[in-house]
């Protein structure tokens, strides 16, 4: 399809996140924000997307993709938990995790820091991200155990919180608005929020969003909600998949749009 004499290729960052929900319950290792921050800083997400996924994904950080106007560039710079191995090691030490027995993994009270990473292989990028996470986390002393499950059981695992990390590919804007997605995994009391995450500031912003109809004000509220997520290291966004439309040279104006469907428009026509 790269033969420009035969085909047109239109591409854009899609409306999708590939993210891992993080179980932040107090009895879990990721209940400690320093451990969450250390994990995020240990992961070279830029390289994952550039090398492993051959530049077909945009690096993650912000909760919403760059294809929509919800502050991606601003928030990417705001995010303090980008790749930084030495900082990750320092945070683990500050949280009391040190390799006392020389096995390559940090430990506390006689137990290694182990995280169970649940994924499904129905989407090709998910095992790649999971394996890369396992490899990079090991470099700072975090042991990641991978568990491949059937997609059909993923929802139940997510609701019960039976994971430390749970990865999926998720649509962020239903009907052109991110409110449902913003709340789904992170608002207190939501059915899909099995991670134990609860932040009064996030909930208050969400409540305001639920009754605000001015688009500019809604945008600002969504940006503020994303800042809370970044401040709390509450989610691990690996990347945003690029989506493509390929058309024969006989077709004009077949341009991909930032949506998950409804790609055929009145503007598509014969090029002759």
MIDOSE-1310 file (N, C-alpha, C; in nm, 2 decimals, decimal comma, always signed):
residues 272
xxxx	+0,08/-0,12/+0,00/+0,00/+0,00/+0,00/+0,09/+0,13/+0,00; +0,22/+0,11/+0,01/+0,30/+0,23/+0,02/+0,34/+0,28/-0,12; +0,29/+0,21/-0,23/+0,31/+0,26/-0,36/+0,22/+0,38/-0,39; +0,28/+0,50/-0,39/+0,20/+0,62/-0,40/+0,14/+0,64/-0,54
xxxx	+0,19/+0,56/-0,64/+0,12/+0,57/-0,77/-0,01/+0,49/-0,77; -0,03/+0,41/-0,67/-0,16/+0,33/-0,67/-0,25/+0,36/-0,56; -0,19/+0,41/-0,44/-0,27/+0,42/-0,32/-0,25/+0,56/-0,25; -0,35/+0,60/-0,18/-0,34/+0,71/-0,09/-0,35/+0,65/+0,05
xxxx	-0,27/+0,70/+0,14/-0,27/+0,65/+0,28/-0,30/+0,78/+0,37; -0,40/+0,77/+0,45/-0,43/+0,88/+0,54/-0,43/+0,81/+0,68; -0,35/+0,88/+0,77/-0,34/+0,83/+0,91/-0,35/+0,93/+1,02; -0,39/+0,89/+1,14/-0,41/+0,98/+1,25/-0,40/+0,90/+1,38
xxxx	-0,36/+0,97/+1,49/-0,36/+0,90/+1,62/-0,51/+0,88/+1,65; -0,54/+0,75/+1,68/-0,69/+0,72/+1,70/-0,74/+0,77/+1,83; -0,86/+0,74/+1,86/-0,93/+0,78/+1,99/-0,90/+0,67/+2,09; -0,81/+0,58/+2,07/-0,79/+0,47/+2,17/-0,67/+0,49/+2,25
xxxx	-0,68/+0,44/+2,38/-0,57/+0,43/+2,47/-0,54/+0,28/+2,48; -0,41/+0,25/+2,49/-0,37/+0,12/+2,54/-0,31/+0,16/+2,68; -0,39/+0,12/+2,78/-0,35/+0,15/+2,92/-0,36/+0,03/+3,01; -0,28/+0,04/+3,12/-0,29/-0,06/+3,23/-0,36/+0,01/+3,35
xxxx	-0,47/-0,05/+3,39/-0,52/-0,01/+3,52/-0,43/-0,05/+3,63; -0,41/+0,03/+3,73/-0,32/+0,00/+3,84/-0,40/-0,02/+3,97; -0,38/-0,13/+4,04/-0,45/-0,16/+4,16/-0,38/-0,09/+4,27; -0,45/+0,01/+4,33/-0,39/+0,10/+4,43/-0,44/+0,08/+4,57
xxxx	-0,50/-0,04/+4,59/-0,56/-0,07/+4,72/-0,44/-0,07/+4,82; -0,47/-0,03/+4,95/-0,36/-0,02/+5,05/-0,28/-0,15/+5,07; -0,34/-0,27/+5,05/-0,27/-0,39/+5,07/-0,19/-0,44/+4,95; -0,19/-0,36/+4,84/-0,12/-0,39/+4,72/+0,01/-0,31/+4,71
xxxx	+0,11/-0,36/+4,65/+0,24/-0,29/+4,64/+0,22/-0,15/+4,57; +0,13/-0,14/+4,47/+0,10/-0,02/+4,40/+0,01/+0,08/+4,48; -0,02/+0,04/+4,60/-0,09/+0,13/+4,69/+0,00/+0,24/+4,74; +0,13/+0,22/+4,73/+0,23/+0,32/+4,76/+0,26/+0,41/+4,64
xxxx	+0,23/+0,54/+4,64/+0,25/+0,62/+4,52/+0,40/+0,62/+4,47; +0,49/+0,60/+4,57/+0,63/+0,60/+4,52/+0,66/+0,47/+4,44; +0,60/+0,37/+4,47/+0,62/+0,24/+4,39/+0,55/+0,26/+4,26; +0,43/+0,32/+4,25/+0,37/+0,35/+4,12/+0,46/+0,44/+4,04
xxxx	+0,51/+0,55/+4,10/+0,59/+0,64/+4,02/+0,72/+0,57/+3,98; +0,78/+0,48/+4,06/+0,90/+0,41/+4,02/+0,87/+0,32/+3,90; +0,75/+0,25/+3,91/+0,72/+0,16/+3,80/+0,71/+0,24/+3,67; +0,63/+0,35/+3,67/+0,61/+0,43/+3,55/+0,75/+0,48/+3,50
xxxx	+0,84/+0,53/+3,59/+0,96/+0,58/+3,54/+1,06/+0,48/+3,49; +1,03/+0,35/+3,52/+1,12/+0,24/+3,48/+1,09/+0,20/+3,33; +0,98/+0,25/+3,28/+0,93/+0,20/+3,15/+0,96/+0,30/+3,03; +1,03/+0,25/+2,93/+1,07/+0,33/+2,82/+0,96/+0,33/+2,71
xxxx	+0,86/+0,40/+2,74/+0,74/+0,40/+2,65/+0,77/+0,45/+2,51; +0,86/+0,55/+2,51/+0,89/+0,61/+2,38/+0,95/+0,50/+2,28; +1,05/+0,42/+2,34/+1,11/+0,32/+2,26/+1,01/+0,21/+2,23; +0,92/+0,17/+2,32/+0,82/+0,07/+2,29/+0,75/+0,11/+2,16
xxxx	+0,71/+0,23/+2,15/+0,62/+0,27/+2,04/+0,70/+0,30/+1,91; +0,82/+0,34/+1,93/+0,91/+0,37/+1,81/+0,97/+0,24/+1,75; +1,01/+0,15/+1,84/+1,09/+0,04/+1,79/+1,00/-0,09/+1,79; +0,94/-0,13/+1,90/+0,86/-0,25/+1,90/+0,74/-0,24/+1,81
xxxx	+0,68/-0,12/+1,81/+0,56/-0,10/+1,74/+0,58/-0,02/+1,61; +0,70/+0,00/+1,57/+0,74/+0,06/+1,44/+0,68/+0,19/+1,41; +0,67/+0,28/+1,51/+0,62/+0,41/+1,50/+0,47/+0,41/+1,46; +0,40/+0,31/+1,49/+0,25/+0,30/+1,46/+0,17/+0,34/+1,59
xxxx	+0,24/+0,38/+1,70/+0,17/+0,42/+1,82/+0,24/+0,55/+1,86; +0,16/+0,64/+1,93/+0,21/+0,76/+1,99/+0,23/+0,74/+2,13; +0,34/+0,78/+2,19/+0,37/+0,75/+2,33/+0,27/+0,80/+2,42; +0,24/+0,73/+2,53/+0,14/+0,76/+2,63/+0,20/+0,85/+2,74
xxxx	+0,11/+0,89/+2,82/+0,14/+0,97/+2,94/+0,00/+1,03/+2,98; -0,04/+1,13/+2,91/-0,18/+1,19/+2,93/-0,28/+1,08/+2,91; -0,40/+1,10/+2,98/-0,50/+1,00/+2,97/-0,58/+1,00/+2,84; -0,58/+1,11/+2,77/-0,65/+1,12/+2,64/-0,55/+1,13/+2,53
xxxx	-0,58/+1,09/+2,41/-0,49/+1,09/+2,29/-0,47/+1,23/+2,23; -0,37/+1,24/+2,15/-0,34/+1,37/+2,09/-0,43/+1,41/+1,98; -0,51/+1,32/+1,93/-0,60/+1,34/+1,82/-0,72/+1,43/+1,86; -0,74/+1,45/+1,99/-0,85/+1,53/+2,03/-0,80/+1,65/+2,12
xxxx	-0,87/+1,75/+2,13/-0,82/+1,88/+2,19/-0,84/+1,88/+2,34; -0,77/+1,79/+2,41/-0,78/+1,79/+2,55/-0,64/+1,80/+2,62; -0,56/+1,88/+2,56/-0,43/+1,92/+2,63/-0,32/+1,82/+2,62; -0,31/+1,73/+2,52/-0,21/+1,63/+2,52/-0,07/+1,69/+2,53
xxxx	-0,04/+1,78/+2,45/+0,10/+1,84/+2,45/+0,13/+1,90/+2,59; +0,04/+1,98/+2,64/+0,06/+2,04/+2,77/+0,08/+1,94/+2,88; +0,00/+1,83/+2,87/+0,00/+1,73/+2,98/+0,12/+1,64/+2,97; +0,17/+1,62/+2,84/+0,29/+1,53/+2,83/+0,41/+1,60/+2,89
xxxx	+0,42/+1,73/+2,88/+0,52/+1,80/+2,95/+0,50/+1,81/+3,10; +0,38/+1,81/+3,14/+0,34/+1,82/+3,28/+0,38/+1,69/+3,35; +0,37/+1,58/+3,28/+0,39/+1,44/+3,34/+0,53/+1,43/+3,39; +0,55/+1,41/+3,52/+0,68/+1,39/+3,58/+0,73/+1,25/+3,59
xxxx	+0,64/+1,16/+3,54/+0,68/+1,01/+3,55/+0,71/+0,95/+3,42; +0,78/+1,03/+3,33/+0,84/+0,97/+3,21/+0,96/+0,89/+3,25; +1,02/+0,83/+3,15/+1,13/+0,73/+3,16/+1,25/+0,79/+3,24; +1,29/+0,73/+3,35/+1,40/+0,78/+3,43/+1,44/+0,67/+3,53
xxxx	+1,54/+0,59/+3,48/+1,57/+0,47/+3,56/+1,63/+0,50/+3,70; +1,72/+0,60/+3,70/+1,79/+0,63/+3,83/+1,69/+0,68/+3,93; +1,59/+0,77/+3,88/+1,49/+0,82/+3,97/+1,40/+0,71/+4,02; +1,37/+0,61/+3,93/+1,29/+0,50/+3,97/+1,35/+0,42/+4,09
xxxx	+1,48/+0,39/+4,07/+1,56/+0,32/+4,18/+1,56/+0,40/+4,31; +1,57/+0,53/+4,30/+1,57/+0,61/+4,42/+1,44/+0,61/+4,49; +1,33/+0,62/+4,41/+1,20/+0,61/+4,47/+1,17/+0,48/+4,54; +1,22/+0,37/+4,49/+1,20/+0,24/+4,55/+1,27/+0,23/+4,68
xxxx	+1,39/+0,29/+4,68/+1,47/+0,29/+4,81/+1,40/+0,38/+4,91; +1,35/+0,49/+4,87/+1,28/+0,58/+4,96/+1,16/+0,51/+5,02; +1,10/+0,42/+4,94/+0,98/+0,35/+4,99/+1,01/+0,22/+5,07; +1,14/+0,20/+5,09/+1,19/+0,09/+5,18/+1,21/-0,04/+5,10
xxxx	+1,22/-0,03/+4,97/+1,24/-0,15/+4,89/+1,39/-0,16/+4,85; +1,46/-0,26/+4,90/+1,60/-0,28/+4,86/+1,63/-0,43/+4,84; +1,73/-0,45/+4,75/+1,77/-0,59/+4,72/+1,86/-0,63/+4,83; +1,81/-0,70/+4,93/+1,89/-0,74/+5,05/+1,96/-0,88/+5,03
xxxx	+1,91/-0,96/+4,94/+1,97/-1,09/+4,92/+2,04/-1,11/+4,79; +2,05/-1,01/+4,71/+2,13/-1,01/+4,58/+2,07/-1,09/+4,47; +1,93/-1,11/+4,48/+1,87/-1,19/+4,37/+1,82/-1,11/+4,25; +1,85/-0,98/+4,26/+1,82/-0,89/+4,15/+1,69/-0,82/+4,16
xxxx	+1,61/-0,86/+4,27/+1,48/-0,79/+4,29/+1,48/-0,73/+4,43; +1,41/-0,61/+4,44/+1,41/-0,54/+4,57/+1,31/-0,61/+4,66; +1,33/-0,60/+4,78/+1,24/-0,67/+4,88/+1,22/-0,59/+5,00; +1,12/-0,63/+5,08/+1,09/-0,56/+5,21/+1,02/-0,66/+5,30
xxxx	+1,06/-0,67/+5,42/+1,01/-0,77/+5,52/+1,01/-0,91/+5,46; +1,12/-0,94/+5,39/+1,15/-1,07/+5,34/+1,07/-1,11/+5,22; +1,00/-1,02/+5,15/+0,92/-1,05/+5,03/+0,97/-0,96/+4,92; +0,98/-1,02/+4,80/+1,02/-0,94/+4,68/+0,90/-0,86/+4,64
xxxx	+0,94/-0,75/+4,57/+0,83/-0,66/+4,51/+0,79/-0,73/+4,38; +0,67/-0,79/+4,39/+0,62/-0,86/+4,27/+0,48/-0,80/+4,23; +0,46/-0,79/+4,10/+0,34/-0,74/+4,04/+0,28/-0,84/+3,94; +0,15/-0,87/+3,95/+0,09/-0,95/+3,86/+0,02/-0,87/+3,75
xxxx	+0,07/-0,90/+3,63/+0,03/-0,82/+3,51/-0,06/-0,91/+3,42; -0,19/-0,87/+3,42/-0,29/-0,95/+3,34/-0,31/-0,88/+3,20; -0,30/-0,97/+3,10/-0,32/-0,92/+2,96/-0,39/-1,02/+2,88; -0,44/-0,98/+2,77/-0,50/-1,08/+2,67/-0,42/-1,06/+2,54
xxxx	-0,42/-1,16/+2,46/-0,34/-1,16/+2,34/-0,42/-1,14/+2,21; -0,54/-1,10/+2,22/-0,63/-1,08/+2,11/-0,59/-0,96/+2,03; -0,52/-0,86/+2,09/-0,46/-0,75/+2,02/-0,31/-0,76/+2,02; -0,24/-0,75/+1,91/-0,10/-0,78/+1,90/-0,01/-0,70/+1,98
xxxx	-0,05/-0,58/+2,01/+0,04/-0,49/+2,09/+0,04/-0,52/+2,24; -0,06/-0,59/+2,29/-0,07/-0,60/+2,43/+0,04/-0,70/+2,49; +0,06/-0,81/+2,43/+0,18/-0,90/+2,48/+0,31/-0,82/+2,47; +0,33/-0,74/+2,36/+0,45/-0,67/+2,35/+0,47/-0,57/+2,46
xxxx	+0,37/-0,50/+2,49/+0,38/-0,40/+2,61/+0,40/-0,48/+2,74; +0,33/-0,59/+2,76/+0,35/-0,66/+2,88/+0,49/-0,72/+2,90; +0,54/-0,77/+2,79/+0,68/-0,83/+2,80/+0,78/-0,72/+2,81; +0,76/-0,61/+2,75/+0,86/-0,49/+2,77/+0,85/-0,44/+2,91
xxxx	+0,73/-0,44/+2,97/+0,72/-0,39/+3,11/+0,80/-0,49/+3,20; +0,78/-0,62/+3,18/+0,85/-0,72/+3,26/+1,00/-0,70/+3,25; +1,05/-0,67/+3,13/+1,20/-0,66/+3,11/+1,25/-0,53/+3,17; +1,18/-0,42/+3,15/+1,23/-0,29/+3,20/+1,21/-0,28/+3,35
xxxx	+1,10/-0,33/+3,41/+1,08/-0,33/+3,55/+1,19/-0,41/+3,62; +1,23/-0,52/+3,56/+1,34/-0,60/+3,62/+1,47/-0,52/+3,64; +1,49/-0,43/+3,55/+1,62/-0,35/+3,56/+1,62/-0,26/+3,69; +1,51/-0,23/+3,74/+1,51/-0,15/+3,87/+1,47/-0,24/+3,99
xxxx	+1,46/-0,37/+3,97/+1,43/-0,46/+4,08/+1,29/-0,50/+4,10; +1,20/-0,47/+4,01/+1,06/-0,51/+4,03/+1,03/-0,63/+3,95; +0,98/-0,73/+4,01/+0,94/-0,86/+3,95/+0,80/-0,85/+3,89; +0,78/-0,87/+3,76/+0,65/-0,87/+3,70/+0,62/-1,01/+3,65
xxxx	+0,51/-1,06/+3,70/+0,46/-1,19/+3,66/+0,35/-1,17/+3,56; +0,36/-1,23/+3,44/+0,27/-1,21/+3,33/+0,16/-1,32/+3,33; +0,03/-1,28/+3,32/-0,08/-1,37/+3,31/-0,16/-1,35/+3,19; -0,16/-1,44/+3,09/-0,24/-1,42/+2,97/-0,38/-1,48/+2,99
xxxx	-0,48/-1,41/+2,97/-0,62/-1,46/+3,00/-0,70/-1,44/+2,87; -0,81/-1,51/+2,87/-0,91/-1,49/+2,76/-0,98/-1,36/+2,78; -1,01/-1,29/+2,67/-1,07/-1,16/+2,67/-1,20/-1,16/+2,74; -1,27/-1,27/+2,73/-1,41/-1,28/+2,79/-1,41/-1,27/+2,95
xxxx	-1,29/-1,30/+3,01/-1,29/-1,29/+3,16/-1,23/-1,16/+3,21; -1,18/-1,08/+3,11/-1,12/-0,95/+3,15/-1,20/-0,86/+3,23; -1,33/-0,85/+3,19/-1,42/-0,76/+3,26/-1,44/-0,80/+3,41; -1,46/-0,92/+3,43/-1,47/-0,97/+3,57/-1,35/-0,95/+3,65
xxxx	-1,23/-0,97/+3,60/-1,10/-0,94/+3,67/-1,09/-0,80/+3,70; -1,13/-0,71/+3,61/-1,12/-0,57/+3,63/-1,21/-0,52/+3,74; -1,34/-0,57/+3,74/-1,43/-0,53/+3,85/-1,39/-0,58/+3,98; -1,33/-0,70/+3,99/-1,30/-0,75/+4,12/-1,16/-0,70/+4,17
xxxx	-1,08/-0,64/+4,08/-0,95/-0,59/+4,12/-0,85/-0,70/+4,14; -0,87/-0,81/+4,07/-0,78/-0,93/+4,08/-0,66/-0,91/+3,99; -0,58/-0,81/+4,02/-0,46/-0,78/+3,94/-0,38/-0,68/+4,01; -0,26/-0,66/+3,96/-0,18/-0,54/+4,00/-0,18/-0,44/+3,88
xxxx	-0,16/-0,50/+3,76/-0,17/-0,43/+3,63/-0,27/-0,50/+3,54; -0,35/-0,43/+3,48/-0,45/-0,50/+3,38/-0,46/-0,41/+3,26; -0,40/-0,46/+3,15/-0,39/-0,39/+3,02/-0,51/-0,41/+2,93; -0,55/-0,31/+2,86/-0,65/-0,32/+2,75/-0,64/-0,21/+2,66
xxxx	-0,71/-0,23/+2,54/-0,71/-0,12/+2,44/-0,86/-0,07/+2,45; -0,87/+0,06/+2,48/-1,00/+0,12/+2,52/-1,03/+0,24/+2,43; -1,16/+0,25/+2,39/-1,21/+0,37/+2,32/-1,23/+0,48/+2,42; -1,17/+0,60/+2,40/-1,17/+0,71/+2,50/-1,29/+0,80/+2,48
xxxx	-1,34/+0,82/+2,36/-1,45/+0,91/+2,34/-1,57/+0,84/+2,28; -1,67/+0,82/+2,35/-1,80/+0,76/+2,29/-1,88/+0,88/+2,25; -1,93/+0,88/+2,13/-2,02/+0,99/+2,08/-1,95/+1,13/+2,09; -1,82/+1,13/+2,08/-1,74/+1,26/+2,07/-1,72/+1,32/+2,20
xxxx	-1,73/+1,25/+2,31/-1,71/+1,32/+2,44/-1,64/+1,22/+2,54; -1,54/+1,26/+2,62/-1,47/+1,17/+2,70/-1,52/+1,14/+2,84; -1,64/+1,20/+2,88/-1,68/+1,19/+3,02/-1,70/+1,05/+3,07; -1,76/+0,96/+2,99/-1,78/+0,82/+3,03/-1,64/+0,76/+3,06
xxxx	-1,55/+0,77/+2,97/-1,42/+0,71/+2,98/-1,34/+0,77/+3,10; -1,35/+0,90/+3,12/-1,28/+0,96/+3,23/-1,32/+0,90/+3,37; -1,45/+0,87/+3,38/-1,50/+0,82/+3,50/-1,49/+0,67/+3,52; -1,49/+0,60/+3,41/-1,51/+0,45/+3,41/-1,42/+0,37/+3,51
xxxx	-1,29/+0,40/+3,51/-1,20/+0,32/+3,59/-1,16/+0,39/+3,71; -1,19/+0,53/+3,72/-1,12/+0,60/+3,83/-1,22/+0,68/+3,92; -1,34/+0,70/+3,89/-1,43/+0,77/+3,98/-1,48/+0,67/+4,09; -1,48/+0,73/+4,21/-1,52/+0,65/+4,33/-1,66/+0,59/+4,31
xxxx	-1,67/+0,46/+4,33/-1,80/+0,40/+4,32/-1,84/+0,34/+4,19; -1,76/+0,37/+4,08/-1,80/+0,32/+3,95/-1,78/+0,17/+3,95; -1,87/+0,11/+3,87/-1,87/-0,04/+3,87/-1,74/-0,10/+3,82; -1,68/-0,03/+3,72/-1,56/-0,08/+3,66/-1,43/-0,04/+3,74
xxxx	-1,45/+0,04/+3,85/-1,34/+0,08/+3,93/-1,31/-0,03/+4,03; -1,23/-0,13/+3,99/-1,19/-0,23/+4,08/-1,05/-0,21/+4,14; -0,99/-0,10/+4,11/-0,85/-0,07/+4,14/-0,84/-0,01/+4,28; -0,95/+0,03/+4,34/-0,95/+0,10/+4,47/-0,91/+0,24/+4,46
xxxx	-0,90/+0,30/+4,34/-0,86/+0,44/+4,33/-0,98/+0,53/+4,38; -0,95/+0,63/+4,46/-1,05/+0,73/+4,50/-0,98/+0,86/+4,54; -1,02/+0,96/+4,47/-0,96/+1,09/+4,50/-1,07/+1,20/+4,50; -1,10/+1,26/+4,62/-1,20/+1,36/+4,63/-1,20/+1,47/+4,52
xxxx	-1,07/+1,52/+4,49/-1,06/+1,62/+4,39/-1,10/+1,58/+4,26; -1,06/+1,46/+4,22/-1,10/+1,40/+4,09/-1,25/+1,39/+4,09; -1,31/+1,33/+4,19/-1,46/+1,31/+4,20/-1,53/+1,45/+4,19; -1,48/+1,55/+4,25/-1,55/+1,68/+4,25/-1,54/+1,74/+4,11
xxxx	-1,43/+1,73/+4,04/-1,42/+1,77/+3,90/-1,51/+1,69/+3,81; -1,52/+1,56/+3,84/-1,62/+1,48/+3,76/-1,76/+1,52/+3,78; -1,80/+1,56/+3,90/-1,93/+1,60/+3,93/-1,96/+1,73/+3,86; -1,87/+1,82/+3,85/-1,88/+1,95/+3,78/-1,90/+1,92/+3,63
xxxx	-1,82/+1,83/+3,58/-1,83/+1,79/+3,44/-1,97/+1,74/+3,40; -2,03/+1,67/+3,50/-2,16/+1,60/+3,47/-2,27/+1,70/+3,45; -2,25/+1,83/+3,50/-2,36/+1,93/+3,49/-2,31/+2,05/+3,41; -2,20/+2,04/+3,34/-2,14/+2,16/+3,27/-2,17/+2,13/+3,12
xxxx	-2,23/+2,23/+3,05/-2,26/+2,21/+2,91/-2,17/+2,30/+2,81; -2,10/+2,39/+2,87/-2,02/+2,48/+2,79/-1,89/+2,40/+2,74; -1,87/+2,39/+2,61/-1,76/+2,31/+2,56/-1,62/+2,35/+2,61; -1,60/+2,48/+2,62/-1,47/+2,53/+2,67/-1,44/+2,50/+2,82
xxxx	-1,55/+2,51/+2,90/-1,54/+2,48/+3,04/-1,52/+2,33/+3,06; -1,59/+2,25/+2,98/-1,58/+2,10/+2,98/-1,44/+2,06/+2,95; -1,38/+2,13/+2,85/-1,24/+2,10/+2,81/-1,15/+2,12/+2,93; -1,16/+2,23/+3,00/-1,08/+2,27/+3,11/-1,09/+2,17/+3,23
xxxx	-1,21/+2,13/+3,25/-1,24/+2,03/+3,36/-1,17/+1,89/+3,33; -1,18/+1,85/+3,20/-1,12/+1,73/+3,16/-0,97/+1,73/+3,17; -0,91/+1,85/+3,14/-0,76/+1,87/+3,15/-0,72/+1,86/+3,30; -0,80/+1,92/+3,38/-0,77/+1,92/+3,53/-0,78/+1,78/+3,58
xxxx	-0,88/+1,70/+3,53/-0,89/+1,56/+3,58/-0,77/+1,48/+3,54; -0,72/+1,51/+3,42/-0,60/+1,44/+3,37/-0,48/+1,47/+3,45; -0,47/+1,60/+3,50/-0,36/+1,64/+3,59/-0,37/+1,56/+3,72; -0,49/+1,54/+3,77/-0,50/+1,46/+3,90/-0,45/+1,32/+3,88
xxxx	-0,49/+1,26/+3,76/-0,44/+1,12/+3,73/-0,29/+1,12/+3,73; -0,23/+1,22/+3,66/-0,09/+1,22/+3,65/-0,02/+1,24/+3,78; -0,08/+1,33/+3,86/-0,02/+1,36/+4,00/-0,02/+1,24/+4,08; -0,13/+1,16/+4,07/-0,14/+1,04/+4,15/-0,08/+0,91/+4,09
xxxx	-0,02/+0,93/+3,97/+0,03/+0,81/+3,90/-0,07/+0,70/+3,90; -0,20/+0,74/+3,87/-0,31/+0,65/+3,89/-0,34/+0,55/+3,78; -0,27/+0,58/+3,66/-0,29/+0,49/+3,55/-0,16/+0,49/+3,46; -0,14/+0,38/+3,39/-0,03/+0,37/+3,30/-0,07/+0,36/+3,16
xxxx	-0,06/+0,47/+3,09/-0,10/+0,48/+2,95/+0,03/+0,45/+2,86; +0,03/+0,34/+2,80/+0,14/+0,30/+2,72/+0,15/+0,38/+2,59; +0,03/+0,39/+2,52/+0,04/+0,46/+2,39/-0,10/+0,47/+2,33; -0,10/+0,54/+2,21/-0,23/+0,56/+2,14/-0,20/+0,51/+2,00
xxxx	-0,28/+0,40/+1,96/-0,25/+0,35/+1,82/-0,29/+0,44/+1,71; -0,21/+0,44/+1,61/-0,24/+0,51/+1,49/-0,35/+0,43/+1,41; -0,44/+0,50/+1,35/-0,53/+0,43/+1,26/-0,52/+0,49/+1,12; -0,55/+0,40/+1,02/-0,52/+0,44/+0,88/-0,64/+0,41/+0,79
xxxx	-0,65/+0,49/+0,68/-0,74/+0,46/+0,58/-0,66/+0,45/+0,45; -0,67/+0,34/+0,37/-0,60/+0,33/+0,25/-0,71/+0,33/+0,14; -0,68/+0,41/+0,03/-0,77/+0,42/-0,08/-0,70/+0,41/-0,21; -0,77/+0,36/-0,31/-0,71/+0,36/-0,44/-0,70/+0,50/-0,50
xxxx	-0,61/+0,52/-0,59/-0,59/+0,65/-0,65/-0,71/+0,70/-0,72; -0,80/+0,61/-0,76/-0,93/+0,65/-0,82/-1,03/+0,72/-0,73; -0,99/+0,72/-0,60/-1,08/+0,78/-0,50/-1,02/+0,90/-0,44; -1,10/+1,01/-0,42/-1,05/+1,13/-0,36/-1,11/+1,16/-0,23
xxxx	-1,04/+1,23/-0,14/-1,09/+1,28/-0,01/-1,12/+1,17/+0,09; -1,06/+1,06/+0,08/-1,08/+0,95/+0,17/-0,98/+0,97/+0,29; -1,02/+1,07/+0,38/-0,94/+1,10/+0,49/-0,98/+1,04/+0,62; -0,89/+0,98/+0,69/-0,93/+0,92/+0,82/-0,96/+1,03/+0,92
xxxx	-1,06/+1,01/+1,01/-1,10/+1,11/+1,11/-1,08/+1,05/+1,25; -1,07/+1,14/+1,35/-1,04/+1,09/+1,49/-1,17/+1,03/+1,54; -1,21/+0,92/+1,49/-1,33/+0,85/+1,54/-1,31/+0,70/+1,52; -1,39/+0,62/+1,58/-1,37/+0,47/+1,57/-1,45/+0,41/+1,46
xxxx	-1,54/+0,49/+1,40/-1,63/+0,44/+1,29/-1,68/+0,57/+1,22; -1,77/+0,55/+1,13/-1,83/+0,66/+1,05/-1,72/+0,73/+0,97; -1,64/+0,65/+0,90/-1,53/+0,71/+0,82/-1,58/+0,75/+0,68; -1,69/+0,70/+0,63/-1,73/+0,73/+0,50/-1,82/+0,86/+0,51
xxxx	-1,78/+0,96/+0,43/-1,84/+1,09/+0,44/-1,89/+1,14/+0,30; -1,96/+1,24/+0,29/-2,01/+1,30/+0,17/-1,90/+1,35/+0,08; -1,78/+1,38/+0,14/-1,67/+1,43/+0,06/-1,59/+1,33/-0,02; -1,61/+1,20/+0,01/-1,54/+1,10/-0,06/-1,60/+1,08/-0,20
xxxx	-1,52/+1,09/-0,30/-1,58/+1,08/-0,44/-1,47/+1,03/-0,54; -1,51/+1,01/-0,66/-1,42/+0,96/-0,76/-1,32/+1,07/-0,79; -1,20/+1,03/-0,81/-1,09/+1,13/-0,84/-1,09/+1,17/-0,99; -1,16/+1,10/-1,07/-1,16/+1,12/-1,22/-1,27/+1,23/-1,26
